[in-house]
Amino acid sequence: MAETPINRIKELDKERAKLLDTAKREALTRAEHAISELNALGFGYRLVDGVARGRPAKSGRGGRKLRAKVCPLCKFETKPPHDRRAHRFSAAKRRPFTAAELKEKGYARV
């Protein structure tokens, strides 16, 4: 059969797989030897394959949920809801939002 590029790629893939398998076996042997030395010294190590099974990492913000209720500063309800914390950057003295500020922040008066 004539040597085509496809056949050559298949041969190279097989050769690559063999090389990777050999390299993995050698590295695994070295790692097992190192683990056995650590265990002999009294440390409790083990070698596992795959991803560690522990608690999943927390993702993003875990903040609290706002219930739709009247803001104590504005004295009215908005959609989406907001509370006193939304006013923290408004001015030196916390005050109700103006109509322009509500629109800018994406709030609609209910």
Chimera marker file (.cmm) of the C-alpha trace (Angstrom):
<marker_set name="trace">
<marker id="1" x="0.000" y="0.000" z="0.000" r="1" g="1" b="0" radius="0.5"/>
<marker id="2" x="1.310" y="3.454" z="-0.875" r="1" g="1" b="0" radius="0.5"/>
<marker id="3" x="2.312" y="5.741" z="1.941" r="1" g="1" b="0" radius="0.5"/>
<marker id="4" x="-0.266" y="8.470" z="2.164" r="1" g="1" b="0" radius="0.5"/>
<marker id="5" x="-0.274" y="11.385" z="4.557" r="1" g="1" b="0" radius="0.5"/>
<marker id="6" x="-3.228" y="9.857" z="6.423" r="1" g="1" b="0" radius="0.5"/>
<marker id="7" x="-1.396" y="6.546" z="6.950" r="1" g="1" b="0" radius="0.5"/>
<marker id="8" x="1.709" y="8.424" z="8.088" r="1" g="1" b="0" radius="0.5"/>
<marker id="9" x="-0.346" y="10.427" z="10.610" r="1" g="1" b="0" radius="0.5"/>
<marker id="10" x="-1.868" y="7.195" z="11.967" r="1" g="1" b="0" radius="0.5"/>
<marker id="11" x="1.605" y="5.695" z="12.392" r="1" g="1" b="0" radius="0.5"/>
<marker id="12" x="2.838" y="8.824" z="14.162" r="1" g="1" b="0" radius="0.5"/>
<marker id="13" x="-0.204" y="8.732" z="16.479" r="1" g="1" b="0" radius="0.5"/>
<marker id="14" x="0.580" y="5.123" z="17.411" r="1" g="1" b="0" radius="0.5"/>
<marker id="15" x="4.234" y="5.982" z="18.039" r="1" g="1" b="0" radius="0.5"/>
<marker id="16" x="3.220" y="9.003" z="20.128" r="1" g="1" b="0" radius="0.5"/>
<marker id="17" x="0.844" y="6.847" z="22.213" r="1" g="1" b="0" radius="0.5"/>
<marker id="18" x="3.647" y="4.334" z="22.875" r="1" g="1" b="0" radius="0.5"/>
<marker id="19" x="6.070" y="7.092" z="23.920" r="1" g="1" b="0" radius="0.5"/>
<marker id="20" x="3.489" y="8.658" z="26.236" r="1" g="1" b="0" radius="0.5"/>
<marker id="21" x="2.679" y="5.287" z="27.795" r="1" g="1" b="0" radius="0.5"/>
<marker id="22" x="6.363" y="4.596" z="28.419" r="1" g="1" b="0" radius="0.5"/>
<marker id="23" x="6.950" y="8.054" z="29.909" r="1" g="1" b="0" radius="0.5"/>
<marker id="24" x="3.865" y="7.693" z="32.134" r="1" g="1" b="0" radius="0.5"/>
<marker id="25" x="4.973" y="4.281" z="33.425" r="1" g="1" b="0" radius="0.5"/>
<marker id="26" x="8.458" y="5.599" z="34.244" r="1" g="1" b="0" radius="0.5"/>
<marker id="27" x="7.109" y="8.676" z="36.036" r="1" g="1" b="0" radius="0.5"/>
<marker id="28" x="4.593" y="6.554" z="37.942" r="1" g="1" b="0" radius="0.5"/>
<marker id="29" x="7.346" y="4.195" z="39.078" r="1" g="1" b="0" radius="0.5"/>
<marker id="30" x="9.427" y="7.141" z="40.358" r="1" g="1" b="0" radius="0.5"/>
<marker id="31" x="6.385" y="8.637" z="42.108" r="1" g="1" b="0" radius="0.5"/>
<marker id="32" x="5.450" y="5.344" z="43.775" r="1" g="1" b="0" radius="0.5"/>
<marker id="33" x="9.033" y="4.957" z="44.984" r="1" g="1" b="0" radius="0.5"/>
<marker id="34" x="9.004" y="8.486" z="46.457" r="1" g="1" b="0" radius="0.5"/>
<marker id="35" x="5.617" y="7.866" z="48.112" r="1" g="1" b="0" radius="0.5"/>
<marker id="36" x="6.850" y="4.625" z="49.660" r="1" g="1" b="0" radius="0.5"/>
<marker id="37" x="9.890" y="6.467" z="51.081" r="1" g="1" b="0" radius="0.5"/>
<marker id="38" x="7.634" y="9.140" z="52.612" r="1" g="1" b="0" radius="0.5"/>
<marker id="39" x="5.345" y="6.492" z="54.089" r="1" g="1" b="0" radius="0.5"/>
<marker id="40" x="8.365" y="4.735" z="55.572" r="1" g="1" b="0" radius="0.5"/>
<marker id="41" x="9.278" y="8.005" z="57.301" r="1" g="1" b="0" radius="0.5"/>
<marker id="42" x="5.836" y="8.088" z="58.912" r="1" g="1" b="0" radius="0.5"/>
<marker id="43" x="3.947" y="10.375" z="56.569" r="1" g="1" b="0" radius="0.5"/>
<marker id="44" x="0.586" y="9.230" z="55.240" r="1" g="1" b="0" radius="0.5"/>
<marker id="45" x="0.726" y="9.872" z="51.517" r="1" g="1" b="0" radius="0.5"/>
<marker id="46" x="-1.032" y="8.017" z="48.746" r="1" g="1" b="0" radius="0.5"/>
<marker id="47" x="-1.072" y="8.343" z="44.992" r="1" g="1" b="0" radius="0.5"/>
<marker id="48" x="-4.462" y="8.669" z="43.334" r="1" g="1" b="0" radius="0.5"/>
<marker id="49" x="-5.463" y="8.942" z="39.713" r="1" g="1" b="0" radius="0.5"/>
<marker id="50" x="-7.783" y="11.744" z="38.640" r="1" g="1" b="0" radius="0.5"/>
<marker id="51" x="-9.129" y="14.824" z="40.355" r="1" g="1" b="0" radius="0.5"/>
<marker id="52" x="-9.036" y="15.120" z="44.128" r="1" g="1" b="0" radius="0.5"/>
<marker id="53" x="-12.395" y="14.575" z="45.780" r="1" g="1" b="0" radius="0.5"/>
<marker id="54" x="-12.896" y="17.256" z="48.328" r="1" g="1" b="0" radius="0.5"/>
<marker id="55" x="-15.274" y="20.044" z="48.950" r="1" g="1" b="0" radius="0.5"/>
<marker id="56" x="-15.865" y="22.010" z="45.788" r="1" g="1" b="0" radius="0.5"/>
<marker id="57" x="-14.476" y="25.506" z="45.816" r="1" g="1" b="0" radius="0.5"/>
<marker id="58" x="-16.920" y="28.272" z="46.574" r="1" g="1" b="0" radius="0.5"/>
<marker id="59" x="-17.888" y="30.221" z="43.541" r="1" g="1" b="0" radius="0.5"/>
<marker id="60" x="-18.314" y="33.934" z="43.331" r="1" g="1" b="0" radius="0.5"/>
<marker id="61" x="-20.368" y="35.910" z="45.751" r="1" g="1" b="0" radius="0.5"/>
<marker id="62" x="-22.490" y="34.137" z="48.273" r="1" g="1" b="0" radius="0.5"/>
<marker id="63" x="-24.316" y="37.320" z="49.240" r="1" g="1" b="0" radius="0.5"/>
<marker id="64" x="-27.713" y="37.524" z="50.779" r="1" g="1" b="0" radius="0.5"/>
<marker id="65" x="-30.981" y="37.692" z="48.886" r="1" g="1" b="0" radius="0.5"/>
<marker id="66" x="-33.064" y="40.844" z="48.993" r="1" g="1" b="0" radius="0.5"/>
<marker id="67" x="-36.744" y="40.550" z="49.621" r="1" g="1" b="0" radius="0.5"/>
<marker id="68" x="-38.962" y="43.018" z="47.832" r="1" g="1" b="0" radius="0.5"/>
<marker id="69" x="-39.681" y="45.594" z="50.499" r="1" g="1" b="0" radius="0.5"/>
<marker id="70" x="-39.579" y="49.318" z="51.071" r="1" g="1" b="0" radius="0.5"/>
<marker id="71" x="-36.127" y="50.904" z="51.308" r="1" g="1" b="0" radius="0.5"/>
<marker id="72" x="-35.757" y="52.660" z="54.685" r="1" g="1" b="0" radius="0.5"/>
<marker id="73" x="-34.165" y="55.726" z="53.046" r="1" g="1" b="0" radius="0.5"/>
<marker id="74" x="-36.279" y="56.104" z="49.906" r="1" g="1" b="0" radius="0.5"/>
<marker id="75" x="-39.542" y="55.101" z="51.612" r="1" g="1" b="0" radius="0.5"/>
<marker id="76" x="-40.687" y="53.271" z="48.459" r="1" g="1" b="0" radius="0.5"/>
<marker id="77" x="-40.174" y="49.918" z="46.776" r="1" g="1" b="0" radius="0.5"/>
<marker id="78" x="-38.179" y="49.466" z="43.559" r="1" g="1" b="0" radius="0.5"/>
<marker id="79" x="-37.789" y="46.770" z="40.985" r="1" g="1" b="0" radius="0.5"/>
<marker id="80" x="-35.244" y="45.162" z="41.311" r="1" g="1" b="0" radius="0.5"/>
<marker id="81" x="-35.359" y="45.655" z="45.068" r="1" g="1" b="0" radius="0.5"/>
<marker id="82" x="-32.662" y="47.612" z="46.895" r="1" g="1" b="0" radius="0.5"/>
<marker id="83" x="-31.945" y="48.472" z="50.501" r="1" g="1" b="0" radius="0.5"/>
<marker id="84" x="-29.821" y="50.908" z="52.505" r="1" g="1" b="0" radius="0.5"/>
<marker id="85" x="-26.581" y="49.403" z="51.177" r="1" g="1" b="0" radius="0.5"/>
<marker id="86" x="-27.369" y="50.679" z="47.672" r="1" g="1" b="0" radius="0.5"/>
<marker id="87" x="-27.038" y="54.241" z="49.010" r="1" g="1" b="0" radius="0.5"/>
<marker id="88" x="-23.509" y="53.856" z="50.360" r="1" g="1" b="0" radius="0.5"/>
<marker id="89" x="-21.858" y="55.744" z="47.478" r="1" g="1" b="0" radius="0.5"/>
<marker id="90" x="-24.597" y="58.289" z="46.811" r="1" g="1" b="0" radius="0.5"/>
<marker id="91" x="-23.378" y="61.358" z="48.727" r="1" g="1" b="0" radius="0.5"/>
<marker id="92" x="-21.791" y="62.392" z="51.981" r="1" g="1" b="0" radius="0.5"/>
<marker id="93" x="-25.221" y="62.189" z="53.607" r="1" g="1" b="0" radius="0.5"/>
<marker id="94" x="-27.377" y="59.247" z="52.633" r="1" g="1" b="0" radius="0.5"/>
<marker id="95" x="-30.567" y="60.428" z="50.990" r="1" g="1" b="0" radius="0.5"/>
<marker id="96" x="-33.336" y="58.989" z="48.788" r="1" g="1" b="0" radius="0.5"/>
<marker id="97" x="-32.511" y="58.419" z="45.119" r="1" g="1" b="0" radius="0.5"/>
<marker id="98" x="-33.732" y="60.983" z="42.631" r="1" g="1" b="0" radius="0.5"/>
<marker id="99" x="-35.612" y="59.902" z="39.503" r="1" g="1" b="0" radius="0.5"/>
<marker id="100" x="-32.421" y="60.348" z="37.442" r="1" g="1" b="0" radius="0.5"/>
<marker id="101" x="-30.377" y="58.240" z="39.869" r="1" g="1" b="0" radius="0.5"/>
<marker id="102" x="-33.009" y="55.504" z="39.840" r="1" g="1" b="0" radius="0.5"/>
<marker id="103" x="-32.891" y="55.378" z="36.055" r="1" g="1" b="0" radius="0.5"/>
<marker id="104" x="-29.068" y="55.419" z="36.023" r="1" g="1" b="0" radius="0.5"/>
<marker id="105" x="-28.861" y="52.530" z="38.507" r="1" g="1" b="0" radius="0.5"/>
<marker id="106" x="-31.493" y="50.482" z="36.660" r="1" g="1" b="0" radius="0.5"/>
<marker id="107" x="-34.222" y="50.704" z="39.310" r="1" g="1" b="0" radius="0.5"/>
<marker id="108" x="-37.876" y="51.314" z="38.580" r="1" g="1" b="0" radius="0.5"/>
<marker id="109" x="-40.219" y="52.635" z="41.226" r="1" g="1" b="0" radius="0.5"/>
<marker id="110" x="-43.037" y="50.201" z="42.021" r="1" g="1" b="0" radius="0.5"/>
<link id1="1" id2="2" r="1" g="1" b="0" radius="0.2"/>
<link id1="2" id2="3" r="1" g="1" b="0" radius="0.2"/>
<link id1="3" id2="4" r="1" g="1" b="0" radius="0.2"/>
<link id1="4" id2="5" r="1" g="1" b="0" radius="0.2"/>
<link id1="5" id2="6" r="1" g="1" b="0" radius="0.2"/>
<link id1="6" id2="7" r="1" g="1" b="0" radius="0.2"/>
<link id1="7" id2="8" r="1" g="1" b="0" radius="0.2"/>
<link id1="8" id2="9" r="1" g="1" b="0" radius="0.2"/>
<link id1="9" id2="10" r="1" g="1" b="0" radius="0.2"/>
<link id1="10" id2="11" r="1" g="1" b="0" radius="0.2"/>
<link id1="11" id2="12" r="1" g="1" b="0" radius="0.2"/>
<link id1="12" id2="13" r="1" g="1" b="0" radius="0.2"/>
<link id1="13" id2="14" r="1" g="1" b="0" radius="0.2"/>
<link id1="14" id2="15" r="1" g="1" b="0" radius="0.2"/>
<link id1="15" id2="16" r="1" g="1" b="0" radius="0.2"/>
<link id1="16" id2="17" r="1" g="1" b="0" radius="0.2"/>
<link id1="17" id2="18" r="1" g="1" b="0" radius="0.2"/>
<link id1="18" id2="19" r="1" g="1" b="0" radius="0.2"/>
<link id1="19" id2="20" r="1" g="1" b="0" radius="0.2"/>
<link id1="20" id2="21" r="1" g="1" b="0" radius="0.2"/>
<link id1="21" id2="22" r="1" g="1" b="0" radius="0.2"/>
<link id1="22" id2="23" r="1" g="1" b="0" radius="0.2"/>
<link id1="23" id2="24" r="1" g="1" b="0" radius="0.2"/>
<link id1="24" id2="25" r="1" g="1" b="0" radius="0.2"/>
<link id1="25" id2="26" r="1" g="1" b="0" radius="0.2"/>
<link id1="26" id2="27" r="1" g="1" b="0" radius="0.2"/>
<link id1="27" id2="28" r="1" g="1" b="0" radius="0.2"/>
<link id1="28" id2="29" r="1" g="1" b="0" radius="0.2"/>
<link id1="29" id2="30" r="1" g="1" b="0" radius="0.2"/>
<link id1="30" id2="31" r="1" g="1" b="0" radius="0.2"/>
<link id1="31" id2="32" r="1" g="1" b="0" radius="0.2"/>
<link id1="32" id2="33" r="1" g="1" b="0" radius="0.2"/>
<link id1="33" id2="34" r="1" g="1" b="0" radius="0.2"/>
<link id1="34" id2="35" r="1" g="1" b="0" radius="0.2"/>
<link id1="35" id2="36" r="1" g="1" b="0" radius="0.2"/>
<link id1="36" id2="37" r="1" g="1" b="0" radius="0.2"/>
<link id1="37" id2="38" r="1" g="1" b="0" radius="0.2"/>
<link id1="38" id2="39" r="1" g="1" b="0" radius="0.2"/>
<link id1="39" id2="40" r="1" g="1" b="0" radius="0.2"/>
<link id1="40" id2="41" r="1" g="1" b="0" radius="0.2"/>
<link id1="41" id2="42" r="1" g="1" b="0" radius="0.2"/>
<link id1="42" id2="43" r="1" g="1" b="0" radius="0.2"/>
<link id1="43" id2="44" r="1" g="1" b="0" radius="0.2"/>
<link id1="44" id2="45" r="1" g="1" b="0" radius="0.2"/>
<link id1="45" id2="46" r="1" g="1" b="0" radius="0.2"/>
<link id1="46" id2="47" r="1" g="1" b="0" radius="0.2"/>
<link id1="47" id2="48" r="1" g="1" b="0" radius="0.2"/>
<link id1="48" id2="49" r="1" g="1" b="0" radius="0.2"/>
<link id1="49" id2="50" r="1" g="1" b="0" radius="0.2"/>
<link id1="50" id2="51" r="1" g="1" b="0" radius="0.2"/>
<link id1="51" id2="52" r="1" g="1" b="0" radius="0.2"/>
<link id1="52" id2="53" r="1" g="1" b="0" radius="0.2"/>
<link id1="53" id2="54" r="1" g="1" b="0" radius="0.2"/>
<link id1="54" id2="55" r="1" g="1" b="0" radius="0.2"/>
<link id1="55" id2="56" r="1" g="1" b="0" radius="0.2"/>
<link id1="56" id2="57" r="1" g="1" b="0" radius="0.2"/>
<link id1="57" id2="58" r="1" g="1" b="0" radius="0.2"/>
<link id1="58" id2="59" r="1" g="1" b="0" radius="0.2"/>
<link id1="59" id2="60" r="1" g="1" b="0" radius="0.2"/>
<link id1="60" id2="61" r="1" g="1" b="0" radius="0.2"/>
<link id1="61" id2="62" r="1" g="1" b="0" radius="0.2"/>
<link id1="62" id2="63" r="1" g="1" b="0" radius="0.2"/>
<link id1="63" id2="64" r="1" g="1" b="0" radius="0.2"/>
<link id1="64" id2="65" r="1" g="1" b="0" radius="0.2"/>
<link id1="65" id2="66" r="1" g="1" b="0" radius="0.2"/>
<link id1="66" id2="67" r="1" g="1" b="0" radius="0.2"/>
<link id1="67" id2="68" r="1" g="1" b="0" radius="0.2"/>
<link id1="68" id2="69" r="1" g="1" b="0" radius="0.2"/>
<link id1="69" id2="70" r="1" g="1" b="0" radius="0.2"/>
<link id1="70" id2="71" r="1" g="1" b="0" radius="0.2"/>
<link id1="71" id2="72" r="1" g="1" b="0" radius="0.2"/>
<link id1="72" id2="73" r="1" g="1" b="0" radius="0.2"/>
<link id1="73" id2="74" r="1" g="1" b="0" radius="0.2"/>
<link id1="74" id2="75" r="1" g="1" b="0" radius="0.2"/>
<link id1="75" id2="76" r="1" g="1" b="0" radius="0.2"/>
<link id1="76" id2="77" r="1" g="1" b="0" radius="0.2"/>
<link id1="77" id2="78" r="1" g="1" b="0" radius="0.2"/>
<link id1="78" id2="79" r="1" g="1" b="0" radius="0.2"/>
<link id1="79" id2="80" r="1" g="1" b="0" radius="0.2"/>
<link id1="80" id2="81" r="1" g="1" b="0" radius="0.2"/>
<link id1="81" id2="82" r="1" g="1" b="0" radius="0.2"/>
<link id1="82" id2="83" r="1" g="1" b="0" radius="0.2"/>
<link id1="83" id2="84" r="1" g="1" b="0" radius="0.2"/>
<link id1="84" id2="85" r="1" g="1" b="0" radius="0.2"/>
<link id1="85" id2="86" r="1" g="1" b="0" radius="0.2"/>
<link id1="86" id2="87" r="1" g="1" b="0" radius="0.2"/>
<link id1="87" id2="88" r="1" g="1" b="0" radius="0.2"/>
<link id1="88" id2="89" r="1" g="1" b="0" radius="0.2"/>
<link id1="89" id2="90" r="1" g="1" b="0" radius="0.2"/>
<link id1="90" id2="91" r="1" g="1" b="0" radius="0.2"/>
<link id1="91" id2="92" r="1" g="1" b="0" radius="0.2"/>
<link id1="92" id2="93" r="1" g="1" b="0" radius="0.2"/>
<link id1="93" id2="94" r="1" g="1" b="0" radius="0.2"/>
<link id1="94" id2="95" r="1" g="1" b="0" radius="0.2"/>
<link id1="95" id2="96" r="1" g="1" b="0" radius="0.2"/>
<link id1="96" id2="97" r="1" g="1" b="0" radius="0.2"/>
<link id1="97" id2="98" r="1" g="1" b="0" radius="0.2"/>
<link id1="98" id2="99" r="1" g="1" b="0" radius="0.2"/>
<link id1="99" id2="100" r="1" g="1" b="0" radius="0.2"/>
<link id1="100" id2="101" r="1" g="1" b="0" radius="0.2"/>
<link id1="101" id2="102" r="1" g="1" b="0" radius="0.2"/>
<link id1="102" id2="103" r="1" g="1" b="0" radius="0.2"/>
<link id1="103" id2="104" r="1" g="1" b="0" radius="0.2"/>
<link id1="104" id2="105" r="1" g="1" b="0" radius="0.2"/>
<link id1="105" id2="106" r="1" g="1" b="0" radius="0.2"/>
<link id1="106" id2="107" r="1" g="1" b="0" radius="0.2"/>
<link id1="107" id2="108" r="1" g="1" b="0" radius="0.2"/>
<link id1="108" id2="109" r="1" g="1" b="0" radius="0.2"/>
<link id1="109" id2="110" r="1" g="1" b="0" radius="0.2"/>
</marker_set>
